[in-house]
Amino acid sequence: MASNLTSNSAPGLDRRGNWEAPLPAPSFEASGRRPRSKTARTLRRIGWNLLPPLTFAAIVALWALAVKLFSIPAYLLPGPGAVFSRVVADAPMLWDHSLVTLTEILLGFGLTVVTAIPLGLLIALSLFAKQILYPPIMLLQLVPKIAVAPLFLVWLGFGMESKVLLTVLMTFFPLLLASISGFQILDTRLLYLTQSMGATRWQTFRYLRVPAALPVIFSGIKTSATIAATAAIVAEFVGANKGLGYVLLRGTSTMDIELTFAVLVVLTFIGILINYAVEFSEWAMTPWQRANNS
């Protein structure tokens, strides 16, 4: 029993109590594996980055195959070739309306970012602010945004202001919750440690609280960015005479299914651009995550 306890408590001793040298770590030669060369790592990285476009190409191929295999009529589901041809044919018109929708998305989403993140910081750090501000914000969130959208048309008209306001309301709460969670995620023991080391409040905020909160905040930004495109289209559904939502309604009302799918392709492309912009911002603002993933 004693020898077992000795061996368990001291991993460098054998069962007789004698010192036993630790086994060397297995090397690549001993395990039969060799470290990958720089060329192999580069090819692996290129192949990994090509997976998303290859997946998209596979989806388009399955779409074309399904239309041809099941003989689906064009007025129900046009093929990808017809849709992309329509995108090229109506490119000037789609471009003009895309600029309107993209402006609504960027203005609404930008206002959400510059208001939700500071408000989330205030609520996270102040119990008084949480008691005062959080209940009315929660009440506003519970109100269906689509139901109040006609009121925005009455108050602000058919201009861009009503679309931007609806976009802000639909994207504000997810980013606010992510900001509150991000600024509260920091362990209080780390705060005590920085205070004991003589760090000022600004230094603690700049070098400790913000880096800890950024990954959570960016998750909320990604969610809000996805909702922003949907909010702008819904706002144009309610009342507009320009924008991709207006074109989408016109296509469905006239049974122009190819135009409808062409608008969906453009909206998908806009969503991809916004997602990559957010991903690049996160990559640029969180260099420590790049070091961990490399």
N, C-alpha and C positions, 0 to 999 in steps of 0.2 A: 504494500500500500504506500509506504514511504517513498519507494523508488518511483512509483507511478506519479505521486505528487511532485517529486523532484523533477521528473522529466516533463511534466505538464507545466510547471511554473518556470522552468528554465529550458527553453528550446534548444540551447547549445550543449546540454548534457544528455548522455545516453542513459539507459535504464540502470546501469551500474554506478552512475554518478561520475563517470569520466567525461572529460571535455571532448566534444565531437565537433569538428570543423563544419560549418554550414556548407551545403552543396552549392556549387557555382550556378549562377543563373544560366539557363539554357541559351546558347547562342544560335544565330541563324544557321551556322554550319551544322551544329548538333541536331537541330530540329529539321534540317533538310530544306529550310526556307532561306531565300536570299532577299536582301533588301531591294525594293523596286528602284529602277534607274529613274533619272529625271525625265527621260522620254516616256517611260511607262506611266509615270505620275501625270504628265501632261496629257497623254492620250486618255487616261482615265478621267481626268477633269473635263476634257472636251466632250467625251461620251456622256458624262453625267449631265453637263449643261445642255446637251442636245436632246435629252429625254423629253422635256416639255414640248418643244416644237414637233418632235416625232409623234408624241401622243396626240397632239392637235391634228397632225396629218392623218393619223390612223382614224380619228373620229370623222374627219371629212370623207375619207375613203369608205368607211362604213355607211355614212350617210348616202353617198352616191350609189353604193352597192344595194342598199335597201330600196332606194327609189327605183332602180332598174330591175331588181329581183322581184319585187312585189307589184311592179307596174303602178306605182302611186301616181295619180294624175297631178299635173302641175298646179292646178288651182287648190290642191290640198297641201302638197309638199313639193316645191320645185327642187330640182337637183342643185348641187353646189356650183356647177358650171354656169347655170342660168342666173343664179344669185350673184356670183362674182361678176358676171357680164353686166348685170344691172347696176352693180356698184360702180363699175367703170363708166357706163353710159351716163349715169346720173351723178357723176362725181362732183361737178360744180355746184349743183343744187344741194347735195348732201353735205358738201364742205361748208356752205353758207349756214345751213341749219345746225351743223355740228359746232360751229364757232359760238352760236347762241347758247346751245346746251352746255358746252364746255365752260363758257363764261359763268353761267349760273352755278355750275358745280364748283368751280374754283372759288368764286366769291362766297358762296354759302359755306363751303368746307373751310376756307381760310378764316372766316369769322368764327366758326366753331372752334378751330384750333387756338386762336388768340384769346378766346373767352373761357372755354371749358378747362384748359390746363391751369391757368392762374386761379380760377375759381376752385378747382379741385385741390390745389395747393392750400388755399385759404381754409377750405373745409377740413382738410386733413390735419392741419396744424392748430386749428382753433375750435374748441368745443362750442364756444359762443356762436361762431359763424355757422357751425353745423346745425345748431338748434334753430337759428334764424333763417338760414338760406335753404337748407336741404328739404324741409317739408313743402314749401311752395314749388320747388323744382320737381319734386316727386309728384305733386298734384298735377303739374303741367304735363309731366310725362304720361300720366294715366289718361289724359284727354286724347281721343283718337285724332291724329293729325289730318287724316283725310276728311274727317267731318268738319274741321274748321277751315279747310282750304278754301271753300267758297267765300268765307268771310274775308279772307285776305284779298280776294278779287274785289269785294265791295269796298274795303278800306284802302287798298293800294292800286287797284285797277289791274289791267291786263299786261302791265309792263313787267320788267325783270324783277322789280322789288318783291312782288308776291312770291315769285319762284325762289328767290334767294332766302326769303324769310322761312318758307316751308322747308327748304333744305337745311337751314340752321336748326330748326326745331326737331327734325328727324335725326340729325346726326349729333346733336349736342349731348344727350344723356349717355350714350355708350362711352364717349370719350371722357365725360365727367367722372363716371364710375371708375374707368381705368386710371384716371389721374389720381383720384382719391386713394385707390388701392396701391398705386405705385409709390406715392409719397408716404404711405403708412407701412410699407413693407419692410422698412429698415429696422434692424434689431436695435433696441434701446441700449444694449450693452456696448454697441459700437459708438453710440453717441456719448456714453459715459467715458469711453476710452479716448475719444478725440478731445473731450473737455479736459480730461486729466493731462493730456499732452499739450494743452494750451492753445488749441485751435479756436479761432473765432467762429461766430455763427455763420458768417459768410463763407469761410473756408469749409466748414462742415457741410453747408448746403451745396457749395459748388463741387466739392471733391468726394462727397459721400452720399448725400441724399439724392441728388440729381442722377448720378450714374446708376444708383440702385433702382430708381424709378423709371428710367428711360425704356427698358425692355417692355415693361408693363404698359407704359403710355403708348408705345408704338403699336402694341397689339390693339389698343383701343382706336388708334388712328387708322389702322388697316380696316377695322370694322366700320368706322364712320365713313371712310372713303368709299367703301362698297355701297353703303346706304345713300351716300350723296348722289350718285348717279341715278339710283332708283327714285330718290326724292325729286330730282329735277324733272325726270320724265313724268312722274305722277302729277307734279305741279302744272306741267304743260298739258296733260290730259284734262285737267279741270278747266283751263281756259288759256288759250294762246293762239297766236296766228303765225308763229315761227318757232323753230326748234325741232329736234328729232322726235319729240313726243307728238308734236302737231303732224309731222309727216307720217308717223306711225298710225295715228288715228285716221288720217286721210287714206292711207293704203288699205287699212282694214275696212273702212266704210265703202270703198269702191271695189273691194275684193281683188285688189292688186297685191297678191301674195308675194310676188317677187320683190316688189318695193318694200313690203313689210320685212321680209328676211334681209334685204339689203340694209335697212335701218338697224336691224338687230346685229348684223355683222359690224357696222360702224360703232354701235354702242359697246360691243364686245372689245373692239380695238381701243376705244377710249378707256374702258375699264382696265385693260392690260397696261396701258400707258400710265394711268394713275397708280396702279399697284406697283409698277416698277419704280416710279418716282418715290413712293413711300419706302420701298425696299432700299433704294439707293440712299435716301436720307438716313435711314436707320444704320446702314453700313458705314456712312460717313461720320455719324455722331456717336457710334459705339465701337471705337477701335479695339477695345479689350475683348469684345466678342469675336472679332476677326482673329485675334491672337489665340483665343481658345479653340476656334474651329480649324485653325491651320495645323 
